[in-house]
Amino acid sequence: MRYWWVNQNQTFRQETSGGYLWSPKRTADGRYNHFYENMRVAAPGDVVFSYCDTLVRAIGVVQGFCYEAPKPIEFGTAGRNWDEIGWRVEVRFTPLAKQVRPLDHSSALAPVLPAKYSPLRSTGAGNQAVYLAEVPDAMAAVLAGLIGPEVALIASHAMDIVTDDRSRSASEGEEMKIWERHLEDQIRTDSGIDETTRVALVQSRRGQGLFRKRVAQIERRCRVTKVELPTHLRASHCKPWRDAANDERLDGENGLFLTPTVDHLFDRGFITFEGNGRLLVSPVAHRESMARMGIEVAAPIFVGDFTSGQRHYLEYHRENVFLHRSRS
């Protein structure tokens, strides 16, 4: 179990009532952000301290791993400069009966604050540059002592209240489908795109049409299972269709042929590939399930050479889709 601190001054009501955390993937100027990347580290059963308006107001338990999702509509004007696609983590929040003001307990908290990426200043004031920050065990213990038995009770039963994976996965997939249908509608009504290209772009979302034909000029079989029969192969985007520009959506070098189960693992970030062809498996991937899919990862797996264009798109996949548990 890990402990986290989330600053929710802009979105406390929406996130706690909706049962989630949401952040952009990058800052407004496109830079890497440690606190956004922490969304990809949070895991089921982790405990989250929710901070808003100088108070720790709620405790949450992480329900599942991070996934891509559109910015919640209910955010309204909050985060107007954020990208439309970001990271989402499902969290079950419990409002606290005793809400603690860190400013009133700075002497107790200051010695246990993390040396780097602290959510609080030594004075007890919140660090507004922080979204999701990891809380050291010592700091979590002090917070638990200040709040009272609610924290210990929630933490001791954290894994017991993680919701069923099947219903959560269905919700995640449906939300992204709704967003992609929205993008399709934008393409269909864009007068600046000719009809032939519009059709090709819409078909490419499902790995069909012109995109599939272009992938077939490079790929002949599933990179992992070696299946060659076209009926059993999906043309999968390395840079996801939802994140790609129109020319990238149709670029054959942005594609791999994968069988459906491998496509699922790749699309959800459980696997990816290095430029040299080595298969990488996320630390959060369930090894037993992968073995049942016919993918044994006990020894390194190499899937062959990639073109320079494929290596470019795979770099995006590793950085923006692949699920990390830690970041160097």
N, C-alpha and C positions, 0 to 999 in steps of 0.2 A: 504494500500500500504506500502511495505517495500522498503528500498533502499539498494543496494548491491555494493560492490567493487570487481572487479575481476582482478587479476594480470595475464597478458597473454603474458609475455615476450617470452615464447617458442611457443605459439600457437595462437597468435593474428590474423594473416592472415587467418588461417584455420577456426577458430571459428567465427570470425566476418563475413567472406564471406559466410560461411556455415550456419550461423544463429543458433548457439547452444553454450552451454558450456558443457565440458566433464571433468570428474575427475575420478580417481580411487576410489574404495570404502575404501581402507585402504592404509597405508603407505607401502613402500617396505618390511618392516619387519613385516607387518601384524597388526600394531597398529591402534587404532581408531584415526581419524583426524577430529578435529572440523570443519575445512574449507571444507573438503569433505562432512561431514554430512550436512552442510548448503545447499548443493544441494537438499536435501530432504525437506528443509524448504521453499525454494523459491516457489512463487505461481504466477499464471497468473495476469498480471498487475503490478507486481513489477518492479522497475527501476534499471538498472545495469550501474555503471560507469566502463568503460573499460580502464585499465591502461597498458601501454606498453612503454618500453624504456623511462622512466621518465615522460611520458605525459599521461594525460587523453585524449584518442583519439576518443572515441565513447560513445554513450549512447544506451542502449538496453532496451527492454521491454520483460519481461518473457511471453512466449506464453502458457505454460502448466506446469503441475507438472512433477517432476523428474521421470525417468524410467530407467531401466537397458538397457545398450547398449554396444556393442563392441567398443574398442578403434578405433577411426577413422583412416582409412588407410592413409589419407592425413597427419597425424601427422609424418609419416616417422620415423626418428630416435629420434624424440622428445619423452621423457618419455620412453626410452627403458626398464627401470626397472619397469614400471607400469604393473599391471595386465591387461589381455585382456578384462575383463568385468568390466565396471564401471558405473557411474551415468551420465545421459545426461539430459539437460534441453534445450528446444527450446527457443531461444531468437532472437527477431528481432532487429538488430543493425542499428544505424544511425551514420555515420561518422560525427565528429564535425567540423564545420567551424573554430571555435576557440578552439584550443587545449591548455590545461592548464598544466603548469609544477608546481606540488606541492612544489618543492624545492624553487620556487620563492615566495611562499606565506605561508611559515612556520609559521609566526607570526599570521596569521589569522586562520590557520588550527589547530595549536597545542592546543588551548583551547577547541576545540570541538571534538578531537579524542576520541574514546572509550577507557575506562580505561583498557579493556581486549580485546584481539584479534584484535588489531588495524591494518589496512592495511598499515598505514604510521607511521614512527618514528616522534618524535617531531621536527626533523630537516626538515621534508618534504620528506625525502628519503623513498622509498618503502620498505616494509617489505617482503623480498623474501620468507619467510616461509609461506606466506599467498596465498591461491588460491581465495576462495570466502568468503568475510567477510561482515557482516552486517554493514551498515553505519547509525549512529544515525541521527535523523531528523535535528539536529543542524548542523552536518557536511554536510549533503546533501544541506542544505540551503546556507552554505558558498560556496560549490562547484558550486551550481547553480548561485550564484552571480558572481563568477569568470568567469564562462563559458558564461553566458548571457542568453538571452531569449529562446535559443534552449531547455534547460532543462525544463523550465516551460511549454513550448508548448508540449513537448513529455510527460511529467508527467501528464498534464491535460487531455490528450487524451489516456492515457495508456490503459485503458480497451477497448477503441474503436478500437484499432489496434491489439487486440489479435485475432489470426486466428481461423478459424472454428475448433471445437473440433473433428469433424468426420474425416476430412482429416489428422489432426495431429495423431489421434489414429491409423489410417490405416498405416501411415508412421512408427510409433513406432513399431507396430506389425510386419510389413514386414522386418524391419531392424533386429529384433531379430530372425525371421525365417531364414533369410539369414545366420546369425551366427550359428544357431543350425544346419542348413544343412551342414555348413562347418565342424562342430564337427562330424556330422554323417559320412562325407566323410573320416575324419581321422580314425574313428572306422573301416570303411569298408576296409581300406587299411593297417590296423595295423596287421602285420604278427604274432604278439605276442598274438593275441586273436583268439581262435578257432571259427569256423564258427557258432556253436550253440550259443555261447555267443554273437558273433557279431549281430546275428539276434535279440536276446533278448534285447540287448542294444538299437538297433535302434527302435524296437517296443516300448520300455519303454518310449521313448520321447513322444509318443502319448498316453501313459497310457494303453498300450496294452500288450499282451503276458504274459511272466513270471512275470513281475512286477505286472500286474493287478491280476494275480492268487494269488500272495503273499499278496497283499493288501486285497483280499477277504477272506483270512484266519483270518484277524483281524477285518475288517470293514464289516458291513452288509447293511448300508443305508447311505444316505446323512446326514452328521452331523448336518446340519442346517434345511433343509426342511423335513427330515425324509422319503423322497422318497426311496423305497426299490427296485423297478423294475430295474434290471441291465441295461436294455436298456437306461435308463435315467441317469445313473451314470457314472462319469468320475473318473478314478484313477489319482489323482493329487499329484504331488511331493511337499512335504513340503520344502525341500531343492531343489531348481529348478534343473531340469535335466542339464541345461547348466552350473551350478555351481558345480555339484556333481562329485565325483569320480565314476568309473565304478561300484564298489561294492555298492555304495550308490544309484546309478540309479536303481538297481534291488532289493534293500532292501524294503520289504513290510512295515516295520515300518517307512519308509520315505514317506508313502502314506496315503491319506484320500479319501474316496468316497464322491464326491460332485456332485450336479446337475450342468448343464452347466453354469447357471448364477452365482451360488455361486463359481464355479471353476474360472470364469473370475475375480470375485472380489478378490479371494484369490491369484490368479496368479499375478495380477497387484498390490497387496499390499494394497488394500482398506479395507480388513479385515484380521485378524489373530486370533490365539487362545492362551490363556495362558495355562500353564501346568495343571491348575485345571479345564480346560474345558470352561472357560469363553470366549465368543466371544468378540473381540476387534474391534472397527470400527475406521478407520483412520479419523482424523479431516477434511481431504480433500475429503472424500467420500460424494457423493450427496445423502442426506437422502431421498429426494422425489423419486429419481430413485430406491433406495433400497426398499422403501415401495412398489413401483409398481412391484418389483421383488418378493414381498411377504416376505420381511425381515423387520420387525418392530423392531427398536432399542430403543424404549422409555424406556424399562425396561431391566435389565441385562438378557442375554441369556447364558445358560450353555448347552453345547453339549455333555456332558458325559466324562467319564474317558479316558485317553490316556495311552498307554504303556510307559515304561521308554524310549524306543527307539524313539517313537513318540514325547515325550516331548523334547528329545535332538534335533531332527530335527526342531521342532516348535520354539525352541529357536533361531536357525539360521534364520528361517523365520521372526521372530519378529525383529531381529537385522539387517537383510540385505535385506528384501523385503518389509515389512510393511512400509507404508508412514507416517512419523512423521512430524508434524508441529513444534514441539519444542523438545528440548532434555534437560533433567535435568543434 
